[in-house]
Amino acid sequence: MFRQKALSAALAATLALGMATQTFAGQTYTREEAIKVALENSSDVKSAEEALTKTNAQVDEGYGNAYPSIDLSATVTRIFGLKDVKKSSDLTKAAQQMAMGQDADGHPMANAYDQQVIGPALDGLIYGMKSQGYRWQSSIGLTATQVLYAGGKVGTGIEIAKTAKLTSEIALENTKNKVRYDVEEAFDNVIILDSSVVITEESIALLQTAVDLATQSFQSGLGKELDVVRAQLELDNLKSTLEDLKKKQVLARNAILNTMGLPFDAEVKFIGDFRNPENATMPDTAMANVLKRRKEIAQLKAAEEINSKLVEIEEGDYKPTVALVAGLKYSNNKNEFLDWDAPDWDENINKYIALSVTMNLFNGNKTKSGVAQAKSDLRTIQLKRETAERGFRLQIESCVSALENATQQIEMKKRSLELSQKNYDLTEAAYKVGRETQINYLTANNSLRQAKLAYTQAIKEWNTAYNALLQATGEY
């Protein structure tokens, strides 16, 4: 019976605190509601989501490099200082005029072949040369390029983009876990301060009773004025402590509101309990499983894979690039801009297809240097992963030790609470019948309050240690 009474007095300000706060005005949040709001408002989460959006686009971009590229180009050129270009048939006319005369032997000076073939051909040749001097020279072209081989760069680029996407997904989940952890810690700080306020108010109520009793005894002539002064001083000190706790309580609420991305609100309340140590399951600390769950390891492995692919990308510069190019180009050269010839498949549209092969033979050892840098980056990531794995082992050992110590502290503080509660009950009963001094009664009251606060703090420290171990094992 006594054990149940002691525990009930301590847990009234902690595990059942939410029931009391429901009567207050203002917005109230449970632990899960606070976490949900924080995840929705967190700038870190939003940044991680944007990073994931970016890597998704990079995957699409990687696939885009494997598809043909189709480009439309249009050019209009104005050349100054040129005269109008006109078609002429001067040679043809000259041949016709020459045909009208005879040479010394009486033969025609020109024949039908000169008039019908040579003359027109030369006139056309002259026009073709003169046409390069049109003032307005315009063209519209459509070019399609398909990379057939690029030293593995296209496929490797797609793989890098996919791995980068996986890294962003891991980073997003890791960021969300960090936000959850921060909210949990801030929420526990609110609970411990709310509990401290309740416990202190309870002690003030008890001390007020002691002051009233001392005052009545003094006024009836059975007590001393010193007892009244002593009780009143203790009550005033406790009220001062309460005011300090309330200020810290406001700061703690503002801190969790800030983590949740909300404005400060004096009326806001948080309803929740600490995790019960008796119902908690010990996290899996086997390193083989920890390394599988820790997202930092997954990120480093993904970074290692990306850097390995980057080495292949750099080495691809030693290999040739083969591309198939096809195009259509319509050209229009005129003296006036508004004078355009209709597109004609045979006359003014140029069609072509080409196979392009390029390979760098020398670039000042740029490729060699790039490969060396990529390999160095790869080795750096590998060293980071090895260091992280060793660090996780030490971190888990430290967290396990901290949790064990916190568990021991709970047992010790629970025992102290039970003894303080028993001491207070016995002292109070004796004081009321005049068999115990006021000093002992006030001391018992203060000891009980300190024991309740210490027990509540021990539960809070255990929750902190437990959350840290969950985080270290990757189970958070």
Number of C-alpha atoms within 10 A of each C-alpha: 5 11 14 9 12 20 17 13 16 25 16 17 26 25 19 17 20 21 11 12 16 14 8 11 10 11 12 16 16 15 17 13 14 22 23 15 17 24 23 14 15 19 13 15 22 16 13 21 18 14 19 21 14 14 22 18 14 19 19 13 14 21 16 13 16 17 13 15 13 13 11 12 10 12 10 13 13 12 11 10 6 10 10 12 16 11 12 13 15 13 19 20 14 14 21 19 13 17 17 11 12 12 10 7 6 8 11 13 16 18 14 11 10 19 20 13 11 15 20 19 16 15 16 16 12 15 16 12 9 14 18 13 19 21 21 19 20 17 16 15 17 15 16 15 19 17 18 17 16 19 19 15 23 20 16 18 23 20 18 25 22 20 22 24 22 18 24 23 19 19 21 21 16 20 20 21 18 17 21 21 19 17 26 21 17 19 26 24 20 25 27 24 24 26 25 25 21 18 24 23 17 14 20 22 13 15 22 17 13 24 22 15 17 24 21 14 16 16 12 10 10 10 15 14 13 11 20 20 14 15 23 19 13 18 21 14 11 18 16 12 14 19 12 12 17 16 11 16 21 18 14 21 25 20 19 25 21 16 22 22 16 15 9 15 13 11 12 17 20 22 21 21 19 21 17 11 15 7 7 10 8 12 18 13 19 11 14 8 12 21 19 13 16 19 17 19 19 18 21 19 17 22 21 21 18 22 22 18 20 23 19 19 23 21 19 18 21 15 16 15 19 17 17 16 18 15 17 16 17 20 19 19 22 20 20 13 15 8 11 13 13 10 12 10 11 8 11 16 16 14 14 10 13 11 13 13 13 11 12 11 10 9 8 8 9 12 17 14 12 17 20 15 15 20 17 14 18 20 15 13 19 18 13 14 20 12 11 16 18 11 12 18 17 13 16 21 15 16 21 20 14 19 22 15 14 22 21 14 19 22 14 14 21 23 17 19 26 22 18 22 26 18 18 21 16 14 21 22 13 14 17 14 8 10 11 15 14 21 13 15 24 21 15 21 24 20 19 27 23 19 22 30 23 21 25 27 21 22 26 22 21 25 23 22 22 26 21 21 26 19 18 24 25 21 15 18
